[in-house]
Amino acid sequence: MNVQGWLILAGLFLTLITFIIQTRLANRTRLGEIYQELEVASNEVFRFEAEHADRLAPFLQETPPSETLPASDRLIADNRLFQILNLFEIATRFRRKRFFEPDVYASWVAWQFDLLQNWYFRAVWPTICDNYTSDLRHIFDQPVADHDDDVPFAQQKTDFYLHVAKTLDCLTIAALAKSFKAAGVVAKKTRKKQIDYELSWQHQPQDIDSIADFLAKTMMADKAYISHGEIMAGLSPDGCQWASDTPEKTRAWLHKLYEASPNQPERPFLCAAYDQKKDLMAAAVLTWHDEGGPIYTVLEDMVVRADARGAGIGRALLDEIMAKSHGHWLFLESGLHNSAAHGFFKASGFRTVSHVFARAP
């Protein structure tokens, strides 16, 4: 090759190098813009939280409040979650495509873990997860289902970071998880409240009225509990309000169930939790159906006293119900807006198999 040829080749080489450098600079500039845009969007979330601080407060506390939360406040809490999850989805997609450096994405993992600690997010996630990409579902599905407040905080954080590291194949996040385990992250949470209780399937006729009144009182404290079953039983005239004679109808219903199957050990229908003073803390009604097809069971009602929630009583009660109905289908229904219950049941292995539609007369 002559000198002119070498000069042409060198010129092409320099042009290529210049193009690569300019492309990388442009990419870095665009990446910087993306970081800035996400930072601005994050600040919008914080601003939203500040503007609605009072109405969001019950959703951000460590355990569910005893009082019923207004539907309008739940909409605000849902809006906050949607904003955060949309940001998580974008950040996770960028990390998957290697646009984000591992140490940059690690700051998002910290935010994800903080969200995982929130009781309302864990309750709602099973009902909204299908709206998000598989990566984000893989990040949250199992940790939400497996969450246990009794697991030490440091172990929870370590396990979550290792889970995300495996999901996104990121050694940097895995190294952070190991550093948490070595250092022993200090918990900023209070432990789950401890309450002594006893579960019982055996009841006498004189117990029925008190259990029925407990069921009615607890249900009527929350309109979100109303579903098509309450309408069909005459406990709600319109699907929005409770009927005034709900306690009387609940008593009559339980007495009818008791008379049909009084304390049958093979097919019990009523389980209740009592505290040390023998006061009711929770109750569940299980019906058995043998109508020519497979035998199946229905969890008709399950309620936990407001001041006893967060102590694992509902979990223990549902475990007892599932153990009794083992080997048979177990069905239940839940009110359209009862998000916390939906999350609880989905995390326990239940899935939506149908939708019920109604037309008012």
Secondary structure as UniProt FT lines:
FT   HELIX           3..51
FT   HELIX           53..60
FT   HELIX           71..96
FT   TURN            97..98
FT   HELIX           102..116
FT   HELIX           119..128
FT   HELIX           129..131
FT   HELIX           134..146
FT   TURN            149..150
FT   HELIX           153..168
FT   HELIX           171..183
FT   STRAND          198..200
FT   HELIX           205..220
FT   HELIX           223..225
FT   HELIX           228..232
FT   TURN            233..234
FT   TURN            244..245
FT   HELIX           246..260
FT   TURN            262..263
FT   TURN            265..266
FT   STRAND          270..274
FT   TURN            276..277
FT   STRAND          280..289
FT   STRAND          296..304
FT   HELIX           306..308
FT   TURN            309..310
FT   HELIX           313..324
FT   TURN            325..327
FT   STRAND          329..332
FT   TURN            336..337
FT   HELIX           339..347
FT   TURN            348..349
//
